[in-house]
Amino acid sequence: MTLQHADRETIYSQLTQHTISDANHEWLACMVASWCVGNSLLPDYLGLECHDFAALKQHYFADYPLPELAPSGQQLDFARMLERQDLINLLKNYRNPEIVEIDWVIGLLVAGCLGNDHLWHDLGLWSRSQLTALLNYNFPELAARNTHDMKWKKFLYKQLCEAEGLYLCRAPSCQVCVDYGQCYGSEETVMESTPHSEETNPP
């Protein structure tokens, strides 16, 4: 195990040393732990508004001295603000209204979508299965539409295009498309290893 992964696990343990309050606590702790060691594309304040970052910190991680600025040096791309708002609107339309922390989850997901790698990796999650579980928990109706297990970032942007009536793909079906692997291929080979097996990963 590399030092970076060891540091991440140590921070995760500190972030979850008290009773886990809900499922999102687990996934947020994974993302925050990765962010703290620079292993995340999330920018300053985790990509949240300052007041939302402060509220998330107070709610879940009040006993941990989280930095405000991204240790990786990543910055939000202000040239993509319209795209960012479209993603926020999409996720808000499908959010589980019973989840109090849903706006923080949306902010993190949108910041991760603006990266260039697989969404789970840009978020600092430890496996794609964690992202799938997070989306099913927070956006069950939207996640259920991904019936063929398309890569999540591709899937979310596809929803934006279809909402605008844009159908840019000219292949008659995904099964015969030469770019099939770009949309549906494995995403689990990006990182050298994950700190836990699939069976013992946080949800």
Disulfide bonds with the S-S distance in Angstrom:
none
